[in-house]
């Protein structure tokens, strides 16, 4: 999953985790990995999810995504159903402007803008 956290590549000063961190979170059960395959079992995309529990919602938070996992309404509906089966009531994730435009097609609404500075 190149880029890991959406919008920050391996050499970016904005990167907050790398492949080793992703592997560690998956192995210890903090994150889940979902892989999208086509009818020929060719991998087309993957996503890692962490869950955030709030009083009114269980959020499936996209921690890393790659490929064409959320590229069609059908693939997105399948992903939503997987998350619902795990108790999620909402999906969230950070993204660059291109991801914001793409995910608006699936009714994602921008909630806030993350700002940061290294010190």
Order of alpha helices (4+ residues) and beta strands (2+ residues): alpha-beta-beta-beta-alpha-beta-alpha
